[in-house]
Amino acid sequence: MLTLEFLIAALTLPSALPPIHEEEMERGVPITDVVIDSRQAGPGALFVALPGEKADGHQYVTQALEKGAAAAIIDQDIAVSYPILDLTAMGTQYTVPLQTPICLKVDNALLALQEAARQWHRQWASQSNRRTIGITGSVGKSTTKEAVADVLAQHYATLKNEGSYNNEIGLPITALKLRPDHERAVLEMGFYVPGEIDLLTGITPPQVGVVTLIAPVHLERAKSVETIIRGKAELLQALPADGTAILNLDDENTMKMAALTQAKVLTYGLTPQADVWADQIEGLGLEGMRCVLHHDRKSHPAHLKLLGRHSVYTALAAAATGLVEEMSWAEIIDGLESTAGKLRLVALPGLRGSTILDDTYNASPPSMLAALDLLADLPNARRIAVLGDMLELGTHEDEGHRQVGRRTAAVADVLVTVGERGKIIAHEAQHSGMSPSRAHIASTAQEAIEFLQSIIQKSDAVLVKGSRAVHMEQIVTALHEVESSGGNNDQNSCA
């Protein structure tokens, strides 16, 4: 288990720590959790004081320690009634046993968090039976992370990053939660700017890298698809020569990365040219899908509870990872089936006996089209698509929204759009044959809620999807008929 003594050594020694015997670690002060929100601090936790969108974490150090945290990492002089150990001078001496709660003063709290995680992952990975799988992509990386972790958990004790902990803060926090009994770490790695994934792989070097799909998402920031390809390819460039890159053969942009890695390349897709492939795909709406998975001239029928035909790619990536990790097909199928219910698109009971398809985490053209494909697999329902703005598409903004509008016209019986960019979806849907009477344009989520409450009928299927900036989650909350029981520092995800 991670200890306070290990943290101090990791942050004061000038070079990498040598492996420490686990029995030696047991004699230290255990760190039970790592948090950046003082409200989440509990007995034995490490609180890292970072600047947040609303407040500086240093304002909450006392609160975290009063809630039972064993220590806080700080990089400012603060007034607290707890001892402060200044680690900014190399070779800091301290009394054993340490008095806790305690504050550890460093030059930069974020860099200290990352260095501690780097050293702890190196300590964990020093055993040959422990391996790290990195996952990235423009679309589907979180669902793929869930599926890969569920597959590997059938055979190995597996740690994954929770929620959106895929960036320079969240990934180190996850790495510090590794225990000696963990055998695999499944880590989603996000991309904001070139060099970020290189930073993440430097903290947790992977042996396997999975890339889902490269799409023109967040182009306002990345400026070009080529920049996205280079940024995501940093995962594959970090792989060792005896590692494995698992790539989507059906995505041209992803396959451009194959030449950028020294690792073995294993492909997945929907044709026999892929190493792991699927056919006979049958969408079953909310019941999942049927398909046949193939590898090495052997076939494996599967009835998976993953929602939407597009989820076959999630299943293939997870299956390929299981094969690389020397798992049996029986274990792989069991893992894929256990993934149901953990993905971001979920079905909820809605107003007047309707079904709400909640896919409000975020939105891009590929994920919008995939969600509409699921809606199309519900033939016995009136299909209502509630679609909001897609942000950060850069020069692809207009065409991306038009592409969604064209598909919506072919799939939906009723369209409701939210936001200025949503108007492009509505106009293109009408241009593609949808009657104006079936397309309603709302400026805000509240306006969409009022309209939907007036038209929803029994057995309607209502897909709700859009970027978080237009508050699509408010629509789900308003339409979800099941009653729900009545800090600081946000953790943001990367693309």
N, C-alpha and C positions, 0 to 999 in steps of 0.2 A: 504494500500500500504506500502511496505517496506520503512523505513525512515533511514536517517543517524543517528538519535538519537537512534533508535532501534539497529543498528549495534554497536554503541559505548557501549550501555548497555550490549549487548550480549557478547562483547569481554572484558568487564571489571568486570562484576559481578561474584563472585565466585561460584554461583549456578544457577540452571535453573531459567530463568525469569518467574514470574507469568504471566498469561494471561493479555494482555493489551487491553482495550476497543478500538474498531476500530476508534471511534471518537477522541480518544486521539492521535492515530497514524496520523490522518489527519493534526495535527498541526505541524508536523515535516517537515524536508527537504526531499522530496520524492526522492527515488532511482528508476529510470525508467528502468534500465537494468543493467546486470552484465556481464562484458567482461574481457577476458584475452588477447585480441588482441587490441592494441591501435587504429588500423584502424577502428575498429567497435565501438569505443566510440562515444557517442552522448550526447546531452544535458541531464543532470541528471543521467548519467550512473555512475556505480562504476567500476573502473579499478583495477584489482588485479594483482600486479606485481609478476609473477612467472618465474622461469628459464625455458627456452625453448630449443629446439634442436639447434636453430641457434643463439639465443641471449637471454640475461636476460631481463625480463620485466621492470626492473628498468631503463633501458636505454630509455624507452618510456613513462615514467610517465608524463613528460612535454607535450609531444605530445597528450596524452590522455586528459589531463586537458585543453589544448588549444582547443581541439575539443568539449569541453563542459561538460566533465565528472564532476560530483559534488565532487567526492572523489577518492582517490587511496589508496589501502592497500599496505604498503611496509614493508619490514623487514630488510632494510639496510639503513645506513646513506647516503643520496643523496643530491646533491646540486640542489635545485629548488627554484623558486621565489614565492612559495606558502607556507602558514602556514603548520606546521607539528604538529599534536597532538600525543604525545607519550602515547600509551595505555599500555606500558609494565609495568607501575606502577599501581597497583590496585587502584581503587577509583579515577581515573583521573577526574579532574574538568575541565569544559569547559564553555565558555560563551554562553548564549542563547540569541538571535539565533546564530547559528554557522556561521562563515564566510566561504564561499565556493568560489572557489574550495579549498579542503583541503586534506592533506595526513594523513593517520592514521598509525602510526608506531606500529608494533606488533613484537612478537618474531619470528613467522613463518607465512608467508602469506598464505600458503596452509592450515595449521591447523586453521588459523583464518577464512578462507573461509568456511571450513567444520563446524566449531563451529557456525558461523553465520547462516549457512543453517540448522543445527540441531535445533537451537533455533527458527528460523523462521518457520520451519515445525511444531515444537511443538506448536507454537502459532497458526498456521493455523489449525492443527488437534484437537485443544481443543474444536471445535464445533462438535457435534455428527453427523452432516450430511456430514462430510468430510472424505473420505477414500482414502487409497493409495493402488495401485496394483503394485506389483513388478514382473518383467518378466526376466527370464534367460534361458539358454540352450546353447548348442554348436552350433546349427544350427537353423536359423529361428526366433531368438528372436526379431530382428529389425522389420521384417515383421509382426510378431505377435503383437508387441507393436503398430504398426500402425493400425492393424485391431481392436485390443482391444480398442484403443483410439477412433476410428471411431464409433464403436458400442456404447460405453458409451456416446459419444457426442450426440447421439440421445435423450438422457434423462437428461444428466448431463453436466454442464459446466466443461470441462476436460482439464487438462494440461498434456503434454507428453514431454519427453526429445527429442530434435531435433537431427537428424543426429546421430553421434557417441558419443553423450554426455552421456556415460553410465559408466563412471569410477569415480575415486576419485576426479577429477576436474569437469567433466561435470555434474555429478549428483548434487553436491552442487549448481552449477550455476543454474540448472533447478529448484531446490527447492526454491531458492531465488526469483524466478519469480512467485511463487504462489500468487494469489490475494484473497481477501475475497470472491469474487464471484465464485471462483473455488470450485467445489464439489468433484471432483475426480482427483487424480494424478496417471498417468500411467508411471511407471519408469522402463526402461530397465536397468538391472544390469549386468555388465560384470565381467569376472573373469580372473585374471592373476595369482595370487598366493593364497593359502589358507589364509583366513582371510580378503580378500578384500571385498567380499559380506557382511561379518559380519560388516565391517566398513560402507558400504553403507546403510545397514538396520538400523544401529545405528543412521545414520543421518536422514533417512526417514523411520521409522518403518511401514511395510505394514500390511494390514489386509487380503490381498489376494496375493498368490504367484503362478505364472504360470511357469511351466518348459516345454520346447518344446521337446528337444531331447538331449541325451548325446552321444557324438561321440568322437573317438580318434583324436581330433583336438588340435593343439598346444601341442602335447606330448613332444616336445623337452623341453618345459618349465615345464609342469606339471608332466612329467615322467611316469605317469600311468593313466589309465581310472579311477581307484579307487580314485586317488587324485582329478580328475575332479569332480567325483560324490560327494565327501566330500565338495569340494569348492562350488559347485552349491547348495548343500543341505543347506548351511548356510542361504539361503533365506527362506526355509521352517522351519528351526529351529527358525527363528525370528518371526514366525507367532504366534499370541495369540491363546489360547485354543478355542475361538469362531471365529477364522479365518478360511480360506479355502485354501487348497492346490489343485491346478488344474494340474493334471498329465496326461501325454501321456501313456495310458495303453499299447500301442503297442510297447513301448520301454522298454526293460527289465532293462536297466540301470536307467532310470528315475523312474521306479516303486520301485527300491531299496530304494528310498528316502522316501517312504510312512511311513516306520517305524521310521523315524527320526523327525517326526513333531507331535506336540500335536493337530494340527488343524484338522478339518474335511477334508477328501480327496474326491475330485470329479474327476472322470476320463473321458477322451475322447479318441476316437479311431475309428476303422473301423469294429468293431464287436459289437453285442448286449450286450456283457459283460461290455462294457463301459457305464457310466452314460449318456454321450452325444456321439452319434455315427452317422456315415454316411454310406450310401450305394448308389447303382445305380449311381456311379461316372462316368461321361462322359467328357473326355477332349475335349474341342472345340478349341484347338490351341490358337490363339490370341484373340478369342472371350470369353475366360475364361473356365468355366466348369459348368456342371449341376450336381446336387446331391440331395439326400434327407437326411435331418438332422432329427435325432430322439432324443426324451427325454421323459421320463415318459409315455411311450406307445403312444405318439403322434408323427406324422410325419409332416415334413415341407419341401416341395419341394423348391429348390432354384436354380436360374440361376445366378451364381456369376461371376464377371469379374476378379477374381484372376487368375493369369496365372499359368498353370501347375496343373496336378492332385495332386501333393504333397501338393498344397496349401489348400487342404481340411483340413489338420491338422491345418493350420492357422485359417481357418474359425471355426473349432470345438473349438479351444482354446478361440477364441473371443466370440463365442456363449455361452460357458460355463461361461465365466466371466460375460456376460450380464445376464445370469440366476441367478448367485450368487448375482448380484446387483439388482435383482428383476425387470428386464426389460421384456417387452412383446416380443414375437417372431416377431411381425411386426417391432418393433424397431430394433431388432437384425439383421433381414434380410436387412433392409434399411441401417444399418451401414456397413454391410459386402459389400453391393453393392457400397457404397461410397468409399471403400478402393481402388478400381481400379485406377491405375495411380500413386499411392503413394509408390509402392513397388520398390525394388531395381532392379529387372529384368524388363526392359522396352523395348518395340519394337520401333525402329527408322527407318525412310526411309533411304535406303542405295544406294550405287553406282548402276547405271543402272537399277533402279527399284527393287532392292533387299530389303530385310528386315533384319535389324541388331537387334539381341537380345542381348542387353547390360546387362551383369551380371558380371561386372568387379570389383565390390566392393571388393570381396575377394573370396577364394575358399577352399573347403574341400571336401573329397570324398562324403559325403552325399549330399552336395549342388551341386556338379558336376553332380551326378546321377540324381538329381531332375531336373536340367536344361536340361539334355539330354532327360529326359522323356517328357519335353515340346517340344523339337525339334521333338521327335517321333510323336507328335500329329499334325504335319504339313504335311499331306500326299501328298499335291499337289505341294510341293516345293522340289527343290534339297537342301538337308540338309548339310550344311557345319559347322563342329565343329572346332572352333579355341580355343584350350585349352593350358593353360600355367601351369607352375610349381605350385604345392601346397606345401606350406612351413610348417615347425614346426610340422611335423607328427611323428617325432621320429622314433621308431622302426616300425611304421605302414607305413612309407614312401613308400617302395617298393610295398607292397601289395595294398596300397591305390591307387597308380597310375595304377597298373595293373587292379584293379577292374574297374576303369574308362575306361581303354583301352578296356576291354571286352565289356562293355556296348556301347562304341562308335562304335565298329565294327558292332553291331546289329542295330544301329540307323542311323549313318551318312553315307552320300554318299561320302563326302570328309572330311579328317581330316588334320588340320594344327596344329602342336604343337610348343610351344615356350619355350625355356630354356632346361637346362640339364635334369631335372626331366621329362619334357614333352616327352623326348625321350622314357621313359619307357612306357608312354601311347601309343605312336606310335608303338613301338615294340610289345606290348601286343595286340594291335588291329590287327596288321598283323598276329600274332600268332593265333588270334581268327577268322581269315578268311578274313580280309580286304586286298584287293589287294595292293601291295606296290605302285602301280601307283596312288592310291587314298590317300596315306598318305604322307604328306610333313612335313619334320622336319626343323624348323627354329631356329636359335640360338638366334635371337633378335626379338623384336616387329617390328622393321623397315624391317627386312628381310621378316617377315610374311606379312606385308603390301604390299610390292612389289609383292609378289607372288599372294596375294588375288586380287590385282588390275588387275592382268593379266587374272584371271579366272572367276571373278564374272559375273553372267548373270542375266537377268531379272527373277524375281520371286524366286531367291535363298533366302533361310533362313540361316542367318549366326549367329551362337551362338558364342559369345566371352566371355570367362571366364577364370580366373586364379588369382593367388595371385598378389597383387599390386606391389610386388618387380620386376616382369617381365614386368610391364608397359603395361598391356593389354588395358588400357584406350586409349592409343595412337592409337591402331588399330581401335577402335570405332570412334575416332575423324577423322581419315583418310578416313574411309569408309562412314561416315555419310554425305549424299549429301546436306542436308539443310545448307545454309550458316549461320554462327553465326555472330552477330554484334561484328563489330570489336571495415611490422609489425613484427609480431613476434608471438611466442608461438603457436605451433601446438597443436590441441586437438586430441589425439589418442584414438581409441576405444579398448575395451577389448573383449575377446572371449566370 
